Amino acid sequence: MMDKMIFGRYVPAESVIHRMDPRSKLVLIFLFVCIVFLANNLLTYGLLTVYTFFMIALSKVPIRFIYTGLKPVLLLVIFTLFLHLFLTKEGEVLFRFGWITIYEEGLRQGIFISLRFFLLILMTSILTLTTTPIEITDGLESLLNPLNKVKFPVHELALMMSISLRFIPTLMQETDKIMKAQTARGADFTSGPIKERIKTIIPLLIPLFVSSFKRAEELAVAMESRGYRGGEGRTKYRQLNWGLKDTAMLAMLAALALVLFLLRT
Amino acid sequence: MDISLQNVEYRYQVNTPFERPAIKDVSIDIPSGTFLAIIGHTGSGKSTVLQHLNALLKPTEGQVVIGERKIIPEKKQKNLKEIRQRVGIVFQFPEHQLFEETVEKDICFGPMNFGVSEEEAKKRARAAIGQVGLPEEILSKSPFDLSGGQMRRVAIAGVLAMEPDVIVLDEPTAGLDPRGRKEIMDMFYSLHGTRGLSTVLVTHSMEDASRYADQIVIMHNGEVYKKGTPKEIFSSPEGLLKLGLDVPEVVRFQLKMEKSLNIRLSKTCLTMDELTDEIAAVMKRGTAT
């Protein structure tokens, strides 16, 4: 089960997207999130979709892998679609069956909003699939650096992020291990009534919490014994460098934004 | 209960870029009442083999026969509880699986999952805690207040209380001090003797394997490199040494002695006593055969 999760997972490959500066990727995603809201008709949404799939192709991550990994999220997208279908009551009535009435506006909004949602998820997945967590935090730290002037603890924030990202896979492994151990003791995580299944979470969660606390403590001791004392005056082993391809990627996005702006109604 | 792996292959994360084979073409027979040791380096696939023994993993190729049940890749398995009850697995660092408020409740967790009444489970808990060499007073304590070694024993008691026919141990002595190691291994060995429990031991330790097992399987790169009795395995230690695996101290000593004195003893000795007898015999005769 854990095998298929793709959140926070890095897929190594040789591609333009992989080689981009993490800062430019972060800026790109941030801008993309804003630009998505520019689209409001078929053409603009189409353009966005094409752009997203173009980016996936560039990243060289197998599409089948993304598909299986995002299956659970797809359910959420479909849920959004239905929510809009049933709850928006504007425009002409398209369809009426018993107590269900579907309005034109509902269908339109449902499709567009769930598509928007889906594209956002895809783009952010590309970011995490092609960028190691360490690169992401390095990029973020560097982007947020100006905030240091207003006494915002940028380095600490980045450290917190990298620690939590770093431990996602560890936690997953641990979960898998404990699940197996409890399954071997007859616990059943996959079937049975909901009430029973909620109960089986306890033998999973408690050991997980215990080991997480223990690990946090060990990490703190290890850091302290190696003389860690925050970001002040700390040099970096990994240097970020902004290249031509980064500027080009952002320029492409700017062009997309311009086109979207012109084509929206 | 007999367990048999027949040409088993297992691949992790099929259909992802991370797909990789963990074990291939593994055939191992574990007849009822055997003490089998599986030895290999980290990443040699021993833990993957182990998870096939109670159908936690389903082979991607080949088949696993557990008692009367046949586990094959094509069929979705249902009702695996019986298998899980009859094949108890003690995972590596089993103390990480403790979760209940008291030791007693934790030990009862397994049996009660398999439909044993609370009363019976408590009775079993008392018996199991004695078997692992802990006092009964510990039953009312929180498992998180115990020392590491005690927690390990409690977790093992939790598996023993399921009253399995086969017990599978994944490096049960990892991280224990030498005395604790010996106590725990001796305990499993006596359980194997008195209850006729089939035992599968996954270990790094050649000493443990040669001392306790009647059959040894050596895993290397996901395949069975060699299998046989300890005598068979250690009588030609060159291959093992080439793989970077250790041989028991006694065997190592014998090899060194044979080399430097340029003699050959009549057999490979696995225990100190055997070796001293052999040396004494040679000295009496005056020549080695």
Interface residues (C-beta under 8 A of the other chain):
Chain A: D3 K4 V11 A13 V61 P62 R64 F65 T68 E174 K177 I178 K180 A181 Q182 T183 A184 R185 G186 A187 D188 I202 P203 L205 I206 P207 V210 S211
Chain B: Y12 Q13 N15 T16 P17 F18 Q51 N54 L56 K81 R84 Q85 G88 I89 F91 P94 H96 Q97 L98 F99 F109 G110 N113 F114 F144 G158 V159 M162
